[in-house]
Amino acid sequence: MLVVDKKSFEEEVLNAEGYILVDFWSDGCEPCKALMPHIEALEEQYGDQMKFVKLNTTKARRLAIKQKILGLPVIAIYKDGEKVDERVKEEATKDSVEEMIKKYL
């Protein structure tokens, strides 16, 4: 899974074409850490059809706020640089994220 930061986020997500799944997480977020292996498994399944990246918001707070990431975990899907869908906090489960991915394939 491609790790992006506040410098590479714009190029890898906002300026990229097609669908990109972004896993917004932080060091202190236990639900984020619990969800991550599931997201990585989904990348193995769907990574050939959609780009997967993750951003640690601990080191990119302003960027997270600009992207309207107000609680964690957030799994968002961008298309051609625009956020088109997301699953936030309790909604961010393996099943709901997979459902969201399938909607855009």
Stockholm file with secondary structure:
# STOCKHOLM 1.0

chainA/1-105         MLVVDKKSFEEEVLNAEGYILVDFWSDGCEPCKALMPHIEALEEQYGDQMKFVKLNTTKARRLAIKQKILGLPVIAIYKDGEKVDERVKEEATKDSVEEMIKKYL
#=GR chainA/1-105 SS CEEECTTTHIIIIITCCSEEEEEEECTTCHHHHHHHHHHHHHHHHHTTTSEEEEEEGGGCHHHHHHTTCCSSCEEEEEETTEEEEEEEGGGCCHHHHHHHHHHTC
#=GC SS_cons         CEEECTTTHIIIIITCCSEEEEEEECTTCHHHHHHHHHHHHHHHHHTTTSEEEEEEGGGCHHHHHHTTCCSSCEEEEEETTEEEEEEEGGGCCHHHHHHHHHHTC
//
